[in-house]
Amino acid sequence: MAQTFNIPATIHDCTGPLTLFAGLHLAASATNVVFQETVRAHIRTVYQHLVDRGPVVERGMALLPEGPGLGTRFHDSLFTPEKYDYRKSG
């Protein structure tokens, strides 16, 4: 709706690397997105333990992820039943 009326929009990420990558793809496809917010500390610390590749940030700008899907995926080791307790929803 904001794009229809040429209103600038900002995408906010505070829930994890997959939503960040989805937001980057959305930002690339919407002409009115001016910023993608994220938590730098999460990118530098936590995200590397969750996904196989983190976002590439150059000169303060995140590059559009490459590769299939969102451009990243959870580490397979996160879904090892002996190691962690997890639940898949269907």
N, CA, C and O atoms as a GROMACS GRO file, in nm:
protein
  360
    1MET      N    1   0.083  -0.118   0.000
    1MET     CA    2   0.000   0.000   0.000
    1MET      C    3   0.088   0.125   0.000
    1MET      O    4   0.060   0.222  -0.070
    2ALA      N    5   0.195   0.122   0.079
    2ALA     CA    6   0.284   0.238   0.084
    2ALA      C    7   0.346   0.265  -0.053
    2ALA      O    8   0.359   0.380  -0.094
    3GLN      N    9   0.384   0.158  -0.122
    3GLN     CA   10   0.446   0.176  -0.254
    3GLN      C   11   0.347   0.240  -0.352
    3GLN      O   12   0.387   0.322  -0.434
    4THR      N   13   0.220   0.204  -0.343
    4THR     CA   14   0.118   0.262  -0.431
    4THR      C   15   0.112   0.413  -0.419
    4THR      O   16   0.089   0.484  -0.517
    5PHE      N   17   0.132   0.462  -0.297
    5PHE     CA   18   0.123   0.606  -0.273
    5PHE      C   19   0.261   0.672  -0.261
    5PHE      O   20   0.273   0.785  -0.214
    6ASN      N   21   0.365   0.599  -0.303
    6ASN     CA   22   0.503   0.650  -0.303
    6ASN      C   23   0.546   0.697  -0.164
    6ASN      O   24   0.611   0.801  -0.150
    7ILE      N   25   0.511   0.620  -0.062
    7ILE     CA   26   0.549   0.650   0.075
    7ILE      C   27   0.670   0.564   0.110
    7ILE      O   28   0.665   0.443   0.093
    8PRO      N   29   0.779   0.623   0.158
    8PRO     CA   30   0.898   0.546   0.193
    8PRO      C   31   0.867   0.445   0.303
    8PRO      O   32   0.786   0.470   0.392
    9ALA      N   33   0.933   0.330   0.295
    9ALA     CA   34   0.913   0.225   0.395
    9ALA      C   35   1.049   0.174   0.443
    9ALA      O   36   1.149   0.180   0.373
   10THR      N   37   1.048   0.125   0.566
   10THR     CA   38   1.167   0.065   0.626
   10THR      C   39   1.130  -0.075   0.673
   10THR      O   40   1.025  -0.096   0.733
   11ILE      N   41   1.217  -0.171   0.645
   11ILE     CA   42   1.194  -0.308   0.690
   11ILE      C   43   1.277  -0.329   0.815
   11ILE      O   44   1.396  -0.296   0.818
   12HIS      N   45   1.216  -0.383   0.917
   12HIS     CA   46   1.284  -0.403   1.045
   12HIS      C   47   1.304  -0.552   1.071
   12HIS      O   48   1.210  -0.630   1.054
   13ASP      N   49   1.423  -0.591   1.110
   13ASP     CA   50   1.452  -0.729   1.146
   13ASP      C   51   1.500  -0.735   1.289
   13ASP      O   52   1.598  -0.670   1.325
   14CYS      N   53   1.432  -0.812   1.368
   14CYS     CA   54   1.481  -0.837   1.503
   14CYS      C   55   1.447  -0.980   1.545
   14CYS      O   56   1.454  -1.014   1.663
   15THR      N   57   1.410  -1.063   1.448
   15THR     CA   58   1.365  -1.198   1.482
   15THR      C   59   1.457  -1.308   1.433
   15THR      O   60   1.437  -1.425   1.468
   16GLY      N   61   1.557  -1.276   1.353
   16GLY     CA   62   1.650  -1.379   1.312
   16GLY      C   63   1.696  -1.364   1.169
   16GLY      O   64   1.645  -1.280   1.095
   17PRO      N   65   1.793  -1.446   1.131
   17PRO     CA   66   1.856  -1.431   1.000
   17PRO      C   67   1.763  -1.459   0.883
   17PRO      O   68   1.778  -1.396   0.778
   18LEU      N   69   1.668  -1.549   0.897
   18LEU     CA   70   1.580  -1.577   0.784
   18LEU      C   71   1.489  -1.459   0.753
   18LEU      O   72   1.464  -1.430   0.636
   19THR      N   73   1.440  -1.391   0.855
   19THR     CA   74   1.358  -1.273   0.828
   19THR      C   75   1.443  -1.158   0.772
   19THR      O   76   1.394  -1.078   0.694
   20LEU      N   77   1.567  -1.151   0.812
   20LEU     CA   78   1.657  -1.050   0.755
   20LEU      C   79   1.676  -1.076   0.606
   20LEU      O   80   1.664  -0.984   0.525
   21PHE      N   81   1.705  -1.200   0.570
   21PHE     CA   82   1.726  -1.232   0.428
   21PHE      C   83   1.598  -1.212   0.348
   21PHE      O   84   1.603  -1.163   0.235
   22ALA      N   85   1.483  -1.249   0.404
   22ALA     CA   86   1.356  -1.225   0.335
   22ALA      C   87   1.334  -1.075   0.317
   22ALA      O   88   1.287  -1.031   0.212
   23GLY      N   89   1.367  -0.997   0.418
   23GLY     CA   90   1.354  -0.852   0.410
   23GLY      C   91   1.443  -0.791   0.303
   23GLY      O   92   1.403  -0.697   0.235
   24LEU      N   93   1.563  -0.845   0.288
   24LEU     CA   94   1.653  -0.796   0.184
   24LEU      C   95   1.596  -0.821   0.045
   24LEU      O   96   1.605  -0.736  -0.043
   25HIS      N   97   1.537  -0.938   0.025
   25HIS     CA   98   1.474  -0.968  -0.104
   25HIS      C   99   1.354  -0.877  -0.128
   25HIS      O  100   1.333  -0.828  -0.239
   26LEU      N  101   1.276  -0.856  -0.025
   26LEU     CA  102   1.161  -0.767  -0.037
   26LEU      C  103   1.206  -0.625  -0.070
   26LEU      O  104   1.148  -0.560  -0.157
   27ALA      N  105   1.309  -0.579  -0.002
   27ALA     CA  106   1.360  -0.444  -0.026
   27ALA      C  107   1.409  -0.428  -0.170
   27ALA      O  108   1.392  -0.322  -0.230
   28ALA      N  109   1.469  -0.534  -0.225
   28ALA     CA  110   1.518  -0.527  -0.362
   28ALA      C  111   1.405  -0.521  -0.464
   28ALA      O  112   1.423  -0.472  -0.576
   29SER      N  113   1.289  -0.571  -0.426
   29SER     CA  114   1.178  -0.574  -0.522
   29SER      C  115   1.078  -0.460  -0.504
   29SER      O  116   0.987  -0.445  -0.586
   30ALA      N  117   1.094  -0.380  -0.401
   30ALA     CA  118   1.002  -0.269  -0.375
   30ALA      C  119   1.075  -0.137  -0.392
   30ALA      O  120   1.179  -0.115  -0.330
   31THR      N  121   1.023  -0.051  -0.474
   31THR     CA  122   1.093   0.075  -0.505
   31THR      C  123   1.090   0.176  -0.392
   31THR      O  124   1.167   0.272  -0.394
   32ASN      N  125   1.005   0.156  -0.294
   32ASN     CA  126   0.992   0.256  -0.188
   32ASN      C  127   1.065   0.220  -0.059
   32ASN      O  128   1.060   0.296   0.038
   33VAL      N  129   1.132   0.105  -0.055
   33VAL     CA  130   1.205   0.068   0.067
   33VAL      C  131   1.337   0.145   0.070
   33VAL      O  132   1.417   0.136  -0.023
   34VAL      N  133   1.357   0.220   0.178
   34VAL     CA  134   1.476   0.303   0.187
   34VAL      C  135   1.580   0.248   0.286
   34VAL      O  136   1.699   0.277   0.274
   35PHE      N  137   1.535   0.169   0.384
   35PHE     CA  138   1.627   0.112   0.484
   35PHE      C  139   1.587  -0.029   0.519
   35PHE      O  140   1.470  -0.066   0.513
   36GLN      N  141   1.686  -0.108   0.556
   36GLN     CA  142   1.665  -0.240   0.616
   36GLN      C  143   1.734  -0.234   0.751
   36GLN      O  144   1.856  -0.230   0.758
   37GLU      N  145   1.656  -0.232   0.857
   37GLU     CA  146   1.713  -0.227   0.991
   37GLU      C  147   1.751  -0.368   1.036
   37GLU      O  148   1.686  -0.466   0.999
   38THR      N  149   1.855  -0.375   1.116
   38THR     CA  150   1.896  -0.502   1.175
   38THR      C  151   1.980  -0.473   1.298
   38THR      O  152   2.009  -0.357   1.329
   39VAL      N  153   2.018  -0.576   1.367
   39VAL     CA  154   2.103  -0.562   1.485
   39VAL      C  155   2.244  -0.611   1.448
   39VAL      O  156   2.264  -0.731   1.430
   40ARG      N  157   2.339  -0.519   1.436
   40ARG     CA  158   2.475  -0.555   1.395
   40ARG      C  159   2.537  -0.660   1.487
   40ARG      O  160   2.609  -0.749   1.441
   41ALA      N  161   2.509  -0.650   1.615
   41ALA     CA  162   2.565  -0.746   1.709
   41ALA      C  163   2.516  -0.888   1.678
   41ALA      O  164   2.592  -0.984   1.693
   42HIS      N  165   2.392  -0.902   1.635
   42HIS     CA  166   2.341  -1.035   1.600
   42HIS      C  167   2.411  -1.089   1.476
   42HIS      O  168   2.446  -1.207   1.470
   43ILE      N  169   2.433  -1.003   1.378
   43ILE     CA  170   2.502  -1.045   1.256
   43ILE      C  171   2.643  -1.093   1.289
   43ILE      O  172   2.690  -1.192   1.234
   44ARG      N  173   2.710  -1.023   1.379
   44ARG     CA  174   2.849  -1.055   1.412
   44ARG      C  175   2.864  -1.170   1.510
   44ARG      O  176   2.973  -1.226   1.522
   45THR      N  177   2.758  -1.206   1.581
   45THR     CA  178   2.773  -1.308   1.685
   45THR      C  179   2.678  -1.427   1.666
   45THR      O  180   2.724  -1.537   1.637
   46VAL      N  181   2.552  -1.407   1.681
   46VAL     CA  182   2.455  -1.517   1.686
   46VAL      C  183   2.426  -1.580   1.551
   46VAL      O  184   2.420  -1.702   1.539
   47TYR      N  185   2.408  -1.498   1.448
   47TYR     CA  186   2.363  -1.549   1.319
   47TYR      C  187   2.457  -1.656   1.262
   47TYR      O  188   2.410  -1.750   1.198
   48GLN      N  189   2.586  -1.643   1.282
   48GLN     CA  190   2.680  -1.741   1.228
   48GLN      C  191   2.659  -1.881   1.286
   48GLN      O  192   2.698  -1.980   1.225
   49HIS      N  193   2.598  -1.888   1.403
   49HIS     CA  194   2.569  -2.017   1.465
   49HIS      C  195   2.438  -2.076   1.415
   49HIS      O  196   2.408  -2.193   1.441
   50LEU      N  197   2.360  -1.996   1.344
   50LEU     CA  198   2.228  -2.041   1.299
   50LEU      C  199   2.221  -2.073   1.151
   50LEU      O  200   2.154  -2.168   1.111
   51VAL      N  201   2.290  -1.994   1.068
   51VAL     CA  202   2.278  -2.011   0.922
   51VAL      C  203   2.414  -2.033   0.857
   51VAL      O  204   2.519  -2.000   0.913
   52ASP      N  205   2.409  -2.092   0.736
   52ASP     CA  206   2.534  -2.128   0.669
   52ASP      C  207   2.609  -2.009   0.610
   52ASP      O  208   2.730  -2.017   0.590
   53ARG      N  209   2.540  -1.900   0.582
   53ARG     CA  210   2.609  -1.777   0.540
   53ARG      C  211   2.530  -1.657   0.585
   53ARG      O  212   2.407  -1.652   0.575
   54GLY      N  213   2.603  -1.562   0.634
   54GLY     CA  214   2.540  -1.440   0.684
   54GLY      C  215   2.530  -1.336   0.575
   54GLY      O  216   2.580  -1.356   0.465
   55PRO      N  217   2.465  -1.225   0.605
   55PRO     CA  218   2.455  -1.118   0.507
   55PRO      C  219   2.590  -1.053   0.483
   55PRO      O  220   2.674  -1.044   0.573
   56VAL      N  221   2.610  -1.010   0.361
   56VAL     CA  222   2.733  -0.938   0.326
   56VAL      C  223   2.700  -0.790   0.330
   56VAL      O  224   2.613  -0.742   0.258
   57VAL      N  225   2.773  -0.717   0.416
   57VAL     CA  226   2.750  -0.573   0.430
   57VAL      C  227   2.877  -0.501   0.387
   57VAL      O  228   2.985  -0.524   0.441
   58GLU      N  229   2.862  -0.414   0.288
   58GLU     CA  230   2.974  -0.336   0.238
   58GLU      C  231   2.938  -0.188   0.242
   58GLU      O  232   2.835  -0.146   0.188
   59ARG      N  233   3.022  -0.109   0.307
   59ARG     CA  234   3.001   0.036   0.317
   59ARG      C  235   2.862   0.068   0.371
   59ARG      O  236   2.798   0.163   0.326
   60GLY      N  237   2.817  -0.011   0.468
   60GLY     CA  238   2.689   0.014   0.532
   60GLY      C  239   2.568  -0.034   0.455
   60GLY      O  240   2.454  -0.008   0.495
   61MET      N  241   2.592  -0.105   0.344
   61MET     CA  242   2.480  -0.153   0.263
   61MET      C  243   2.486  -0.304   0.252
   61MET      O  244   2.592  -0.361   0.221
   62ALA      N  245   2.374  -0.370   0.276
   62ALA     CA  246   2.367  -0.515   0.263
   62ALA      C  247   2.347  -0.551   0.117
   62ALA      O  248   2.261  -0.494   0.049
   63LEU      N  249   2.426  -0.644   0.069
   63LEU     CA  250   2.413  -0.690  -0.069
   63LEU      C  251   2.300  -0.791  -0.078
   63LEU      O  252   2.270  -0.860   0.020
   64LEU      N  253   2.238  -0.799  -0.193
   64LEU     CA  254   2.130  -0.896  -0.213
   64LEU      C  255   2.189  -1.037  -0.206
   64LEU      O  256   2.285  -1.067  -0.277
   65PRO      N  257   2.134  -1.122  -0.123
   65PRO     CA  258   2.187  -1.258  -0.108
   65PRO      C  259   2.178  -1.335  -0.239
   65PRO      O  260   2.084  -1.318  -0.317
   66GLU      N  261   2.276  -1.420  -0.261
   66GLU     CA  262   2.278  -1.505  -0.380
   66GLU      C  263   2.255  -1.649  -0.337
   66GLU      O  264   2.270  -1.682  -0.219
   67GLY      N  265   2.219  -1.733  -0.430
   67GLY     CA  266   2.197  -1.874  -0.401
   67GLY      C  267   2.049  -1.905  -0.401
   67GLY      O  268   1.965  -1.816  -0.415
   68PRO      N  269   2.018  -2.032  -0.386
   68PRO     CA  270   1.877  -2.074  -0.392
   68PRO      C  271   1.796  -2.023  -0.273
   68PRO      O  272   1.851  -1.996  -0.166
   69GLY      N  273   1.667  -2.011  -0.294
   69GLY     CA  274   1.578  -1.968  -0.186
   69GLY      C  275   1.611  -1.828  -0.139
   69GLY      O  276   1.623  -1.736  -0.219
   70LEU      N  277   1.625  -1.813  -0.009
   70LEU     CA  278   1.657  -1.682   0.049
   70LEU      C  279   1.805  -1.647   0.037
   70LEU      O  280   1.844  -1.532   0.058
   71GLY      N  281   1.887  -1.746   0.003
   71GLY     CA  282   2.032  -1.722  -0.005
   71GLY      C  283   2.106  -1.768   0.118
   71GLY      O  284   2.227  -1.747   0.129
   72THR      N  285   2.035  -1.828   0.211
   72THR     CA  286   2.096  -1.886   0.330
   72THR      C  287   2.004  -1.996   0.379
   72THR      O  288   1.890  -2.008   0.334
   73ARG      N  289   2.054  -2.077   0.471
   73ARG     CA  290   1.970  -2.181   0.530
   73ARG      C  291   2.023  -2.213   0.669
   73ARG      O  292   2.139  -2.189   0.700
   74PHE      N  293   1.935  -2.268   0.751
   74PHE     CA  294   1.977  -2.310   0.885
   74PHE      C  295   2.083  -2.418   0.874
   74PHE      O  296   2.082  -2.499   0.781
   75HIS      N  297   2.174  -2.420   0.970
   75HIS     CA  298   2.271  -2.529   0.979
   75HIS      C  299   2.196  -2.659   1.008
   75HIS      O  300   2.107  -2.663   1.093
   76ASP      N  301   2.233  -2.766   0.938
   76ASP     CA  302   2.171  -2.896   0.961
   76ASP      C  303   2.189  -2.941   1.106
   76ASP      O  304   2.104  -3.010   1.161
   77SER      N  305   2.299  -2.903   1.166
   77SER     CA  306   2.329  -2.946   1.303
   77SER      C  307   2.225  -2.896   1.404
   77SER      O  308   2.214  -2.951   1.514
   78LEU      N  309   2.150  -2.793   1.368
   78LEU     CA  310   2.047  -2.742   1.459
   78LEU      C  311   1.932  -2.841   1.474
   78LEU      O  312   1.854  -2.832   1.569
   79PHE      N  313   1.922  -2.934   1.381
   79PHE     CA  314   1.811  -3.028   1.381
   79PHE      C  315   1.855  -3.170   1.417
   79PHE      O  316   1.792  -3.267   1.375
   80THR      N  317   1.961  -3.180   1.492
   80THR     CA  318   2.009  -3.308   1.542
   80THR      C  319   1.939  -3.338   1.674
   80THR      O  320   1.963  -3.269   1.773
   81PRO      N  321   1.851  -3.440   1.677
   81PRO     CA  322   1.772  -3.466   1.798
   81PRO      C  323   1.856  -3.488   1.924
   81PRO      O  324   1.814  -3.449   2.033
   82GLU      N  325   1.973  -3.548   1.910
   82GLU     CA  326   2.056  -3.575   2.028
   82GLU      C  327   2.114  -3.447   2.087
   82GLU      O  328   2.146  -3.441   2.206
   83LYS      N  329   2.127  -3.346   2.004
   83LYS     CA  330   2.196  -3.225   2.047
   83LYS      C  331   2.101  -3.118   2.104
   83LYS      O  332   2.131  -3.055   2.205
   84TYR      N  333   1.988  -3.101   2.038
   84TYR     CA  334   1.895  -2.995   2.079
   84TYR      C  335   1.754  -3.051   2.087
   84TYR      O  336   1.721  -3.153   2.026
   85ASP      N  337   1.672  -2.983   2.162
   85ASP     CA  338   1.530  -3.014   2.165
   85ASP      C  339   1.461  -2.916   2.069
   85ASP      O  340   1.471  -2.795   2.088
   86TYR      N  341   1.394  -2.967   1.969
   86TYR     CA  342   1.329  -2.881   1.873
   86TYR      C  343   1.196  -2.942   1.832
   86TYR      O  344   1.168  -3.058   1.860
   87ARG      N  345   1.115  -2.861   1.766
   87ARG     CA  346   0.984  -2.906   1.720
   87ARG      C  347   0.963  -2.854   1.580
   87ARG      O  348   0.984  -2.736   1.553
   88LYS      N  349   0.920  -2.942   1.490
   88LYS     CA  350   0.884  -2.901   1.355
   88LYS      C  351   0.734  -2.881   1.349
   88LYS      O  352   0.657  -2.964   1.399
   89SER      N  353   0.694  -2.772   1.289
   89SER     CA  354   0.550  -2.751   1.271
   89SER      C  355   0.515  -2.780   1.126
   89SER      O  356   0.596  -2.756   1.037
   90GLY      N  357   0.400  -2.829   1.103
   90GLY     CA  358   0.363  -2.872   0.968
   90GLY      C  359   0.268  -2.782   0.907
   90GLY      O  360   0.226  -2.804   0.793
   0.00000   0.00000   0.00000
